[in-house]
Amino acid sequence: GRRPSNPPWYSPVDGNYCLTCGSDKTLKLWNPLRGTLLRTYSGHGYEVLDAAGSFDNSSLCSGGGDKAVVLWDVASGQVVRKFRGHAGKVNTVQFNEEATVILSGSIDSTIRCWDCRSRKPEPVQTLDEARDGISSVKVSDHEVLAGSVDGRVRRYDLRMGQLFSDYVGSPITCICFSRDGQCTLVSSLDSTLRLLDKDTGELLGEYTGHKNKEYKLDCCLSERDTHVVSCSEDGKVFFWDLVEGALALALPVGPGVVQSLTYHPTEPCLLTAMGGSIQCWREETYEAEGAPG
């Protein structure tokens, strides 16, 4: 699927910063509650499709249409390293927990692992089991979770040196771990989200009602794993009760595609992206607050 612009990201430690990227080839760092722009990061040659921050907020990584993976210094705004090697656009990037390695997933069907401290141009590892493009990658302290257009969720257990694969059957747009690390949430182009037991692959829940047939859209779990949350192509964000599977709320955001969302790490606060703007929503009522335009 295509992604028009602007995946938001909350700083994982405290939720005080928000990172956006998009078709203007830049990354932008914001204070999401005040809606103030703190810094712009320029250095990509084409649209930026994904970006992420390190655990200590000192570094950023990004990837996009120029096939490059970029490591940034937050404070100076400078490019620290530019990693090249993917044969197609980079859909997704993540740091490992220590922010020593960047993992990047591409439409070239590979995940590449780049050592942030090394001067060598090639990746330290390439994961090439997928049969089609990589749409989404997430990382835990000892696992890499990957979603692919080939319809499979793959989990690499780095401690055990094992690969586990679950077949969903529809092109996957987004995957994530539950906050407790026991489950994986999978979004796919059949307008369905599935909650899987991480270890057994057992289907624990299905969530429908939103529209996702064409775009790479985000999904996530709320800050306490109580609700499943998804973007939708009909201008809404959908919330389901995780256990019951019932639709709890369809939040109207606007007239376009809600491409991206992210949840605050500790509070009931949500960022969404539509077109060129970011919306900030607070509390259970989800009233829109002022946000960067």
Secondary structure, DSSP 8 states (H G I E B T S, - for coil): -B--S---EE-TTTS--EEEE-TTSEEEEEETTTTEEEEEEE--SS-EEEEEE-TTSSEEEEEETTS-EEEEETTT--EEEEE---SS-EEEEEE-TTSSEEEEEETTS-EEEEETT---SS-SEEE---SS-EEEEEE-SSEEEEEETTSEEEEEETTTTEEEEEE-SS-EEEEEE-TTSSEEEEEETTTEEEEEETTT--EEEEEESS--SSB---EEE-TTS-EEEE--TTSEEEEEETTT--EEEEEE--SS-EEEEEE-SSSSEEEEEETTEEEEEETTTTEEE----
